[in-house]
Amino acid sequence: MNHVYLIGALARDPELRYTPSGTAVFEATIAGEDHVIGNDGRERKLPWYHRVSILGKPAEWQAERNLKGGDAVMVEGSVEYSQWEAPEGGKRSMVRVKALRMEQLGYTPELVQDAGGGVRMSSGMNEVILIGNVTRDPELRYTPAGDAVLGLGLAVNETWNDRQGQRQEKTHWIDVTLWRDLAERMKDLRKGDPVLVQGRLVNEAWTDRDGNKRNSTKVEATRVEALSRGAGAGNPAATPAGPRTQTASSAARPQSGGYGQPSRAANTGNRSGGLDIDQGLDDFPPDEDLPF
């Protein structure tokens, strides 16, 4: 299971481009805010910006609708993991949203202007549901403030038939963060365990050991259910940790969270902080064998 639902505003005008092999790619940044109540009882409005892509003929059809920055849209899709060789050497990776459906909402939303010249919806919806296998034994940690945090690596399998009718399979490597009571309850999970994760997509900006600015997308869990082995959560052969150049140290960065419990289940917050909407948007991987 791999489902993402977003309701937000287009942060800027979307773009249609083509890969070297001629595949159409429609790209948009969906932006909104989550409202959370912190440990001090105060409400915080936390922005989020998620990159969304539509591929192939549906990308061209979407471009014909002439959506503009500020339009309110609903996106239904899935989390997509991609990895490629960087021009400067080494492997790079990213997590984005592959949209299966994008619909314009029938009203003009309340917009917030951001420092980067874009806009975001003053509220919105940001929900993800995944079923996958834990890729490594998690380690329970505590922030200096005493909040428990647990980082999970999750392998989510996708299968499809290509244009020749051949069955293909891909594993999406997703980082998941659990906080406080949820983290402590799930600390006994082990590598290979199948789990259901419900939460929200969050942005994280950080600096690597070479001083380069990076950004990543992960899931902040609001609910985790341990499933029985053999429950069909995925292929156990895919559970060993794969190449993780994007967020390999994310479990050691708990300071990105810690705001407190969400104010309501349907509109819970993330840890976007001051992530600029343009960070990482030019790092789209080169042409690859993409499922349709």
C-alpha positions in Angstrom: 0.0 0.0 0.0 1.3 3.4 -1.0 -1.1 6.3 -1.0 -0.7 10.1 -0.7 -3.4 12.7 -0.5 -2.7 16.4 -0.7 -4.9 19.4 -0.7 -3.0 22.7 -1.1 -2.2 25.6 -3.5 0.2 25.6 -6.4 3.1 27.4 -5.0 3.9 28.8 -8.5 3.0 28.1 -12.1 3.5 24.4 -12.9 5.8 23.3 -15.8 5.8 20.8 -18.5 9.1 19.4 -19.7 10.4 16.4 -21.7 13.1 13.9 -20.8 15.8 13.2 -23.4 13.8 10.1 -24.5 10.7 12.2 -25.0 8.7 11.4 -21.9 6.5 14.3 -20.8 6.9 15.3 -17.2 4.4 17.7 -15.6 5.9 19.2 -12.4 4.2 21.2 -9.7 4.8 22.2 -6.1 1.8 21.8 -3.8 2.0 24.0 -0.6 -0.1 24.3 2.5 0.1 24.6 6.3 -0.5 22.2 9.1 -1.7 23.5 12.4 -0.3 21.9 15.6 -0.5 22.5 19.3 2.9 22.6 20.9 3.9 21.4 24.4 3.3 24.9 25.6 -0.3 24.8 24.5 0.2 27.4 21.7 -0.9 26.7 18.1 1.8 26.7 15.4 1.3 26.9 11.7 3.9 24.8 9.9 4.3 25.2 6.2 4.9 22.3 3.8 5.9 22.2 0.1 5.8 18.9 -1.8 6.9 18.3 -5.3 4.4 16.4 -7.5 5.1 14.9 -10.9 2.8 13.4 -13.6 4.3 11.4 -16.4 3.5 10.5 -20.0 0.4 11.4 -21.8 -1.5 12.4 -18.6 1.2 15.0 -18.1 0.4 16.7 -21.4 -3.4 16.5 -20.7 -2.7 18.1 -17.3 -0.7 20.9 -18.9 -3.6 21.7 -21.2 -5.7 22.7 -18.2 -3.5 25.8 -17.7 -3.4 25.7 -13.9 -1.6 28.7 -12.4 0.2 29.5 -9.2 -2.3 30.0 -6.3 -4.9 27.6 -7.7 -6.2 25.1 -5.1 -5.8 21.5 -6.1 -6.4 18.0 -4.7 -3.7 15.4 -5.5 -4.0 11.6 -5.2 -0.8 9.7 -5.7 2.0 7.7 -4.2 5.4 8.2 -2.7 8.2 7.7 -5.3 11.9 7.0 -4.5 14.5 7.7 -7.2 18.2 7.3 -7.3 20.8 8.5 -9.9 24.5 9.2 -10.4 25.4 12.8 -9.6 27.5 14.7 -12.2 30.0 15.5 -9.4 30.3 11.8 -8.5 28.5 9.6 -6.1 24.8 8.6 -5.9 22.0 11.0 -5.1 18.4 10.2 -4.3 15.1 11.9 -3.6 11.5 11.1 -2.5 8.7 12.9 -4.3 5.0 12.4 -5.0 3.9 10.7 -8.2 0.5 12.0 -8.9 -2.2 9.7 -10.3 -4.8 12.4 -10.2 -4.9 16.2 -9.8 -8.1 18.1 -9.7 -8.7 21.8 -9.2 -10.9 22.7 -6.3 -14.0 24.9 -6.9 -13.0 27.8 -4.7 -10.3 30.4 -4.2 -8.3 29.5 -1.1 -6.8 31.8 1.5 -3.2 32.2 0.5 0.0 33.0 2.4 2.9 34.7 0.6 6.3 33.2 1.4 9.7 34.7 1.4 10.7 32.8 -1.8 8.0 34.6 -3.9 5.6 31.7 -3.9 2.3 31.1 -2.1 0.8 28.3 0.0 -2.7 27.5 1.2 -3.3 28.7 4.8 -4.6 25.2 5.6 -4.8 22.0 3.6 -4.6 18.2 3.7 -1.4 16.2 4.0 -1.8 12.5 4.5 0.2 9.4 3.6 -0.6 5.7 4.2 2.1 3.0 3.6 2.5 -0.7 4.1 6.1 -2.0 4.0 8.8 -3.8 5.8 11.2 -2.4 8.3 14.7 -2.3 6.8 16.9 -2.2 9.9 16.5 -2.6 13.7 15.4 0.8 14.9 17.1 2.6 17.9 15.0 4.6 20.4 16.6 8.0 21.1 15.7 11.0 23.2 16.1 14.6 22.4 17.7 17.0 25.0 14.2 18.0 26.0 13.4 14.3 26.8 11.1 13.5 23.9 11.4 10.0 22.6 12.1 9.6 18.8 12.3 6.5 16.7 13.5 6.4 13.1 12.3 3.6 10.8 13.6 2.7 7.4 10.7 1.4 5.4 10.8 -0.7 2.1 7.6 -0.3 0.1 7.2 -2.5 -2.9 5.5 -1.6 -6.2 4.8 -3.9 -9.1 3.5 -3.1 -12.6 3.4 -4.4 -16.1 5.6 -2.5 -18.6 4.7 -1.7 -22.2 5.8 -5.1 -23.3 3.6 -6.8 -20.7 6.5 -7.8 -18.5 6.1 -7.7 -14.8 8.4 -5.2 -13.1 9.1 -4.5 -9.5 10.6 -1.5 -7.7 11.3 -0.9 -4.0 10.7 2.6 -2.5 13.0 3.4 0.4 11.2 5.7 2.8 12.3 7.2 6.1 9.7 7.4 8.9 9.9 9.3 12.2 7.9 8.4 15.3 7.6 10.7 18.3 7.0 10.4 22.0 4.4 7.7 23.1 4.2 6.2 19.6 8.0 5.9 19.5 8.2 4.1 22.8 5.4 1.8 21.9 7.0 0.7 18.7 10.6 0.4 19.9 10.6 -3.4 19.7 10.1 -3.5 15.9 12.8 -5.4 14.2 14.3 -5.6 10.7 11.8 -7.4 8.3 8.7 -6.7 10.3 5.7 -5.6 8.2 4.0 -2.4 9.4 1.2 -0.1 8.4 2.2 3.6 8.7 -0.2 6.6 8.6 1.2 10.1 8.8 2.2 13.1 6.9 4.9 14.0 4.4 7.5 16.4 5.9 10.3 18.5 4.5 13.7 18.6 6.1 16.7 20.8 5.2 20.2 19.9 6.4 23.9 20.2 5.6 26.0 17.2 4.7 29.5 16.4 6.0 30.9 18.2 3.0 29.0 21.4 3.8 26.5 21.0 0.9 22.9 22.0 1.6 20.5 19.1 1.1 16.8 18.6 1.6 14.8 15.4 2.0 11.2 14.2 2.3 10.2 11.7 4.9 7.0 10.6 6.7 6.2 11.7 10.2 4.0 9.0 11.6 0.8 9.6 13.6 -0.1 5.9 13.7 1.8 2.7 13.2 0.4 -0.8 13.3 2.6 -3.9 13.5 1.4 -6.6 11.1 1.9 -10.3 11.4 4.6 -11.8 9.3 3.2 -13.2 6.1 0.4 -10.6 6.1 1.3 -9.6 2.5 3.1 -6.4 3.5 5.7 -6.9 0.8 8.5 -9.2 -0.4 10.8 -10.0 2.5 13.7 -10.2 0.1 13.4 -6.4 -0.3 13.8 -5.6 3.3 17.6 -5.2 3.7 18.5 -1.5 3.7 19.3 -0.3 0.1 21.3 2.7 -1.1 20.2 5.6 1.2 22.2 8.7 0.2 19.4 11.1 0.8 18.5 10.7 4.4 20.9 8.2 5.9 21.5 10.3 9.0 17.9 11.4 9.5 17.4 9.2 12.6 20.1 11.2 14.3 18.4 14.6 13.6 15.4 14.5 16.0 15.6 18.3 16.5 13.4 18.7 13.4 10.4 17.6 15.3 9.3 18.1 18.9 6.5 20.6 18.4 3.9 18.6 20.3 0.8 16.7 19.5 -1.4 17.7 16.5 -4.5 19.7 17.2 -6.7 17.3 15.2 -6.2 14.1 13.4 -7.4 15.4 10.0 -5.0 18.4 9.9 -1.8 17.6 11.7 1.5 19.4 11.4 4.9 18.7 10.0 8.4 20.0 10.6 9.0 22.0 7.4 10.5 25.0 9.1 11.9 27.5 6.7 12.5 25.2 3.7 12.6 27.3 0.6 10.3 26.0 -2.2 13.2 26.1 -4.7 15.5 23.9 -2.7 16.2 20.7 -4.6 13.8 21.4 -7.4 16.5 21.5 -10.0 17.9 18.1 -9.0 15.4 16.0 -10.9 17.2 12.8 -11.8 18.0 12.1 -15.5 15.9 9.9 -17.8 15.0 6.6 -16.2 12.7 3.6 -16.8 9.5 5.0 -15.3 6.3 3.0 -14.7 3.1 4.2 -16.2 
